[in-house]
């Protein structure tokens, strides 16, 4: 088996586009590493550099301890499978599967035995004499995977292999491919923009944005402890509720997170408040996933009140989106510009620190500048309900957030380190 290491890998195209920007990544022997991110984040370019189809502008690619930058694709012994299957249309399934072995000059008996065994394992044993045009999408993808695997590569590279399939077929093939990859034990780099694929199939996930690594970790880790505001908003369905909040610290009492019309309150006994108190008078972003919020009776202590704006019926559950009078925060605001702090704190509250909050910036009429449109966007606060539950638009509801699952980020989109539920960044 082969370990793969990328060191400060960068790709800048002739027109100046920075596709990959200083990526450091280590993939262990036999590990399934998934590259996850939106379109245009550099996933496929990274994969092509590993395969030797693109030359890096800077940085090193190592197979085990050997630098492979100057190796040809053949020397790297990688195998790739693409989203468009890339099968030879004039060859049968048997011909497509056997072609790499014939190029490697294996004996006919060895080729026939290997093809039969792999076709059975992939569930295409009864299609060996058919041509690609006679196969379903799922069968084509199994054959494409088999043609790559049969070469016994050092590294297996998959570029969104399921994106052209319908949702039902994708769900079935996810499980099959995951089982297959772990069975062959080949070091694998899998590219996708589908978070379900990533969280289901990966040993570890690398989340990319604009060519840069946002976070690397096990699926459970990146979901439960997102390192940046982008990761928090990118992972999860529905999207995490991300809201602007102003911090007010009251010595030996509590830390209040002012959302505008309402607030969240953490008692002084909560181990997180000492770290949040350092942001007194400043705006931060607070995050709550829909599973951390539950319906509550009116006037329940600690609850938030809202009005249903719209609902999504998903069959197994209903998602209601509420207006709770808060401003939405998102990954597009990570740079820290355009965040407006309230001009005064709630009446009757004593400050722990005497410094004043930052003065409110003036919003421009066209929504540009520091007071841009983004900061005024009303938050759609997601709440999970029972399947086809009664949730008429316009109805007032109360919800109770589980503050043990609260995520907090600074104005630059980095997770704030607290002594409560995990974090990985300092201010």
N, C-alpha and C positions, 0 to 999 in steps of 0.2 A: 504494500500500500504506500501511498505518497501523501506527504504533508505539503500544503501550499501556503506560501507566505507572500504578501504584497507589502512593499515598503515605500511609503510616500509616493504612491503611483499617481501619475498625473497625465491627462490627455488634453491637449489644446489643439483644436483644428486650425487649419490655415486661415480661416476667416476670423480667428480670435475667440471662438466659442470654447469655453472651458467645460468640457464634458465630465471629466473626473478630476478632482482637486485634492491631491495629497492623501490618498486613501491608504491606511495601514490596516492590514487584515491577516489573521492567521487561521487557517483551516486545518484541523487535525486529521490524522490518518482515519479514513472511514467516516468522517463527519459529514452530515448533510447541513450545509450552510445555505440559507436562503437570503438572497438580496431582495429587499422589499422597498418599494417607493413608488411615487407617482410617475406618470409618463414624463420622459425627459430628464430624469434625475441621474442618469449615467449608468444604469444597471447593465444594459446590453453592451455598452462600450467597454465596461469593465470586463465583462465575460469575453468579448472579442479579443481584448488584450491578453487575457489568460490563455486563450486558444492560439494566439500568435497571428490572428487575422488583422490586428491593429498594432502598430508600434507605439509604445508609451513615449510621451514627451519627456518625462522625468520618472525616476523611481526604478525599483527592482521587482522582478518576479522570480521567486525561488520555488523550485520543485525539490522537496527535501532541503538539502543545504546547497544545491547547485543553482547558480544564476542562469535563468532560461531566456533572458531578453533576446538573445541572438539565435535561439533555437527556432527551427521551422516548425509548423504545426505537426508534421509527422514525427519529428524528434520529441515533441512534448508528450506524445501518446495520450492525447485527450480525445474524447468523443463528445459530439454535440447532438442535441435534438432540438428542433425548432418548432415554432407554433404552426408553421405551414406544412409540417410533416416531411417535405423534401424527399419523397420516395421516387424511385425511377418508374415512370408510368408504363414503360414497355416491358417491365419485368414482373413476374409473379411475386407473391409474398416469399416463396422459397428463394427466388432469385435475389430479392432485396436483402433478405437475411444472410444469404450465403456470400454475397459479393465481397464484403470485407475479408472473409476467410480465404476466398479464392485469391484475392490480391496478396495475402500473406503466404500463399502457396501451401496451404494445408492440404492434406490428402483428401480425396473425394469421400472416403468412408468417414473420416473425422468431421468433415463439413456436414455431411448428411446427418450424423448422430447429433452434433451440436445444434443444428437448426431444428431438428425434431424436438429435442429436449426443451429448447428455449421457446419454441412456438407453443408447446403444451403449457409451459409455465405462464406464458402471456395470455393464454386463452384464445389463441388464433390457430391452433393446430388443424382445424377443419377448413382453413382458408388458404392453405399453402399453395394451391394451384390458381388462385384468383389473382387478378391484377388490382392495383390500387383503386381504379375507377369502379370496381365492384364491391368495395368495402365501405362500411360506415365510418363516420368520423372517429369513433372510439377505437375501431379496429385499425385504422390508419395510424393513430397515435401509438398503439401498442407495437405495431410493426416498426415504426420509426424509433421507438425506444429500444426495441430488440436489436435493430441493426447497429445501434450505438453500443449496446451492452455486449454484443457478441464479440466485439474486438478486444474485450478484456482491457479496457483503458486504465491508465494511471489515475486520471481525473475525468469525471463525468460532468458535462456542462449542459444545463437545460435552460433554454430561453423561452419562457412563458409557453410551455408545451400544451397547456390545457385551455388557452385563451380563446381558441376558435370553436370550442365545444359548447353545447348547451349546458345549462346549470345542472340538470339531473345527471348527465354523463360525466361532468367534471367531478361531482361529488363521489361517484363510484370509482373513477380513475384515481382520485387523490389517494384513497385508501390502498388501491392496488400498487400504485407507483411507490408510495411510502414503504409498503411491505417489501417490494422488489428491491429498492435501494438499500434497505437495511440487510436484506438477504445477501446481496452481492458484496456488500462491504466496501464499495468504491468511494473514495473521497468525491463529494458531489457539491457543486455550486449551482443553485437553482434560482433563476430570476423570475419574479412575478410582481404584479401590482395588486394582487388579490391577497388581502390579509388573512382570509380563511385558509388559503393554501399555505401561507407562510407559518401561521400559528399551528397548523395541523401537522405539517410535514417536517419542520425544521428541528434539528438538534439545537441550533442557535440561529438567530435572525440578525442580519445587518440592515439597519434602516438608513436609507440614503435620501438626501435632499440637495438639489442643485450640485450634484457631484461630490458632496461631502458626507462623511459618516455622522449620523446623528446619535446612534446608539447601537451597541452590539450586546446581545445577551440571549439567554434562554427565552422561549416564547412567554412563559409565565412571568419572567422578570420584566421584559419590556412592556408587557401589558399592565402589570400591577405597579411598576415603579418607572414610569416614563421619565427619561432624563431631560427632555426638552418639551416645550409647549407644542412643537410640531409633532413629536411622537405621540403625545397625549391626544391630540386631535385627529391624528391619522389612524390610530388603532381603535377599534371598537365600533360596534353597530348597536344602537345609534351612536353618533359621535358624542364624546365626552362633553358635558356641560362646562364650558369655559367662560368665566365671568370676571369682569374687572371689579376689584374690591379695594377700598382704602383701609389701611390698618390703623387702628387706634388701640394703644396699650394703656391699661389702667393698673397701676402698681398694686400687687397683692389682691387683685380682683379678677381681671379677665383681659383677653384680647378680643376686640370686636372687629369683624370684617364687614365693613359697610358696603352694601351692594347698591345703594341708591335709596330706594323706598323701604328696603328691609336690610337685615344684617344676619350674619352668623356669629355666634359667640362661643369662645373657648375659655373655660375656667382657668384660673391661675395654676391649678393643680395639674393641668395638662402639660406634659413634658415639652410640647411643641411651642408653647407660648413664649418662652425666653428667646427662641430663635426668631419667631415672627415679630417680637417686640422691637427688634432692631430696625424694622421697616416702619416704625410709627410715623404717621403722616404721609406715607408713600402709597402709591398704587402697586398692587401685585395682581396676579391672575390666580383665581381659585378654580379648581376643577372637581366635578363630581360626576361619576358615571351614572347612567340611568338605574343600574342595579343597586346603587347606594342611596336611592331615594324611594320612599314608599308613601302611599296615600295616608292621610292622617285626618283625625277629627278636627273641626274648626277650633281654634284657640289652644291647640296642643302646644305645650312649651317647646320652644326651639323650632317650630314649624315655619314654613314659608307659605305665603298666600299667592295664588296666581289665577289667571283666567285662561281657559283653553283656547288656543288660537286655531289649531287644526289637529287632526288625528291621522294616523296611518294604521290600517288594519293589515296585519301580516299573516293572518291565519292562526299561528301558534300564540300570538300575543298582539296587543294593541299598544302603539306608542302615541301618547298624547304630548303635545308641545305647548308649553305654558308661557305666558307673559308674566314674569314676576317683577317687572320693573327694573331689570338689570341690563347692563350693556355687555354685548357679546365680545369675547376676545378670541383671536384666532392666530394661526401661524403666520399670516401675512403681516402681523403687527409685532413680530419678534424684535425688530430693530430698535424698538423703544420710542419711536417718534409717534406723536399724535395721541398721547395718553393724558387725559385731562383729570386732574385731581379736584375734588370738591373744595370750594373756597372756605368752608368752615366745617367743624366737626359737629356731631349731634349735640343738641343743647343739654346742659347740665352734667357734662362728662368732664372729669379731671384728667389731664394728660400726665403720662409718666415722664415724658420728655417735654421740654418747654419749646423746642423749636416748632415753627409753624409748618403746616403742610405746604407743598409747593403751590404757588398761585395758579389759579385756573387760567389756561390759555384761551385766547379768543378764537372761536371757530369762524372760519371764513365762510362766506355765503355759498360759495360753490362747492364746499366740502373738501377743499384742498388744504395744503399746509399742515401745521401742527394739529389743528382741530378737524381732521379729515372725517369723511363719512364713516369710516370703519369704527371710530370710537363711539359713534352715536347709534350704531346698529343695535336694535333690540334683540336681546337673547331669546332664542327658542329653547326653553328649558324642558328636556326630555324626561318623561315619566313612563315607566312600564305599567301596563294594566293587563287584566285578564283578556283572553281572546274575545274579540267583539264585545268588549265591555261597554257599558253606557257612558259615553263621554261626549255630550253635545258641545259643539263649538259655542263659546261664550259663557260656559258654566264656570263658576268660581269654585276652586278646589284648594285644599291645604295639603302640603307635602312635608314629610319629615326627613331631612337628610341625615345620613349616618356619617358623622364628622370623623369617625375613625378611618374612613376611606377618603378623606379630603386630600387633594393634591394642591400644592402651591408652587408658583413659578414667579420669578422676578420679572422686571420690565423688559429684560432682554431675552426672555423665553427660556431661561435655565431653571431647572428645579432648585427650589430652596431647601437646603439641608436642614432638617429638623430632627429632634430626638424622638419623634413619634414614629408613625408608620413610614417605612424606608424612604431614603433619598440618597442621591449620589453626587450632589453638586454643592459647592459652597458659593457664597455670595461673591 
